[in-house]
Amino acid sequence: MLIIQNLTKIYENGFVALKNINLEIPDGQFVSIIGLSGSGKSTLLRCINRLIDPTAGRILWNGMDITAVSDDELRQIRRRIGMIFQQFNLVKRSSVMTNVLAGRLGYLNPLYSLVNYFPKSEQDRALAALERVGIAEKAYIRASSLSGGQQQRVGIARTLMQEPEMILADEPVASLDPATSHSVMKYLQLLNKEDGLTVLCSLHFLSLARAYADRVIALKDGVLEFDGLPGEIDNDRFKQIYGEDAVEVEIS
């Protein structure tokens, strides 16, 4: 269970990104976070794994207060929380295999990464992760040679190497075309349904949230505007979230 209590984030320039957010997210749920750019979606995700420190409030996960743990405890927590980024965050000059193996560094002797050595068991694990996302044949080529959708699948495979219990996906399809967006979302849905992973995924498009999420959370100007089932967002709710002049775009 992820419990967020009275979460507020105010940046140094005075911008209030989140205002008193309260949420409870059960294990195994696929939650989509929607809203306009600047609504607080990325800030919320990054507060959960403390890439950003909140200004006030608490975040509890499996009984641990993430906002109050020690640095060592935070490292252990982050090992179990996978993060998928909009811009993939790959080392483009390195091979796909090396990028995927990087997801395992939290479990291994740090010296391994310095000499680029990984036991065969870990290499086999990486190949299995790439097989799950359908690009095992790309394991030994440079990450820079892949398409955007393939690079995002490498990011998902890297996250799998952490053996996570929860995945935070920060607008993972924002730079992808519609067909590729659905492909990436289907892999996230697969991990949610087959592995029971909790998925929190920020998205711009409501149509994608409706297609893949169990629950939708909408933010507007840092405030929780909606929390419910995707099908409950009618035209009036849509305009509350995105503005009176907004028009819903279908990603087909």
C-alpha positions, 0 to 999 in steps of 0.5 A: 500500500502506498499512502500519501498524506498532505503532500506539498511541494514548493520549489525555491522560486516559490512555485507551488507544484503540489498542494496538500495531496492525499492518496491511497494506492493499493498494491497491484493497481495501475494508476494513470496520472493525467493533467496539463503540463505543469500540473504536478504529475512529474513532481508527484512521481519524483517525490514518491522515490525522493528524487525530489524532496517534498516540502511537507507531508508524508509518503508511506510505502509498505509501512515505511515513511519514505520522507523520513528514512535514512540514506541507506534505507532510501537506497534499499527502497529505491531498489524496489521502485523502478523508474521509467523516463520520458527521454529513456535515460539510456547511455546511448553509446553503450550496448543495449545489454550494458544499459539493461544490466545497469538496472542490477547495480543496486544488487551487485558489488559497485566494482563490477560496474567500474570494470564493466563485469557482470556474472553470467547469471546476470547477463542471462537475467538481462537477456530474459528481460529483453525477451519479455519486451520483444527485443532480445535480438538487439542486445549487443548493438548500441542503444543509439541505433534503436528507435524511440519505442525500442529505447523505451522498451530497453528502459522497461527491461532495465527496470525489470532487472531491479525486481521492482514492486512498483513502477513509476513511469513519467510520461513514458510515451510523450515522445512516441507516435500513437502506434508505438505508444500503445506498444509501450503501454501494453508492456507496462500493462503486462507487468501490472497484470502478470507480475502484480506490479503497482504502476503509476504512469503519468500521461497527457492523453485521457484516451490512453488512461482509459485504455490501460488504467484501473484508476485515474488521478487528475491534477490541476495546478498542483491540486487533486482534481479527480480520483476515480474510474476512467469511465467516470470522466465525462465531458464536464470533468474533462473540461474541469481538468484540461480547461474549457477550450480543451478538446479530447484527442484519441490516440488510436 
